[in-house]
Amino acid sequence: MSNVILRSVLVGFASVAAAIGIGVFVALPVVGALMLKNEASDNPPEFGWDSITFAHSHPVVFTLVPALIFAFGFLCGFLHFKQSLSRK
């Protein structure tokens, strides 16, 4: 059973890492491209992601969203590994 919990924790951490990767490498460039496309070319907007300012402004969101993603990944991993353990 401890093996199932350990594997589920790793799946939870992998879920958080995947969500961060998707946010940084997919969502941020898409939003930036849309912002640049919709603005006039005379004065293009600047965009960035200041995570420290975001964490100080929205501490609940900054901690709750990764915790929920981890919990969802952990639950999915736990159910999967528990089911595969009972089949053996």
VENRA-V348816 format. One record per backbone hydrogen bond with DSSP energy under -0.5 kcal/mol. NH is the residue of the N-H (numbers start at 1). CO is the residue of the C=O. E is the energy in kcal/mol with one decimal. If there is no record, write none. Layout:
# VENRA-V348816
((NH CO E) (NH CO E))
This chain:
# VENRA-V348816
((5 1 -2.0) (6 2 -2.5) (7 3 -2.4) (8 4 -2.1) (9 5 -2.3) (10 6 -2.1) (11 7 -2.0) (12 8 -2.2) (13 9 -2.4) (14 10 -2.3) (15 11 -2.0) (16 12 -1.8) (17 13 -2.4) (18 14 -2.5) (19 15 -2.2) (20 16 -2.3) (21 17 -2.5) (22 18 -2.6) (23 19 -2.3) (24 20 -2.6) (25 21 -2.7) (26 22 -1.6) (27 22 -2.2) (28 23 -2.0) (30 26 -1.9) (31 27 -2.6) (32 28 -2.4) (33 29 -2.6) (34 30 -2.4) (35 31 -2.3) (36 32 -2.4) (37 33 -2.1) (38 34 -1.8) (39 35 -0.8) (51 49 -1.2) (54 50 -2.1) (55 51 -2.4) (56 52 -2.0) (57 53 -2.2) (58 54 -2.7) (62 58 -2.2) (63 59 -1.3) (64 60 -3.2) (65 61 -1.8) (67 63 -1.3) (68 64 -2.5) (69 65 -2.3) (70 66 -2.6) (71 67 -2.5) (72 68 -2.4) (73 69 -2.5) (74 70 -3.0) (75 71 -2.6) (76 72 -2.5) (77 73 -2.6) (78 74 -3.1) (79 75 -2.6) (80 76 -2.1) (81 77 -3.0) (82 78 -2.5) (83 79 -1.9) (84 80 -2.3) (85 81 -1.7) (86 82 -1.8) (87 83 -1.1) (88 84 -0.7))
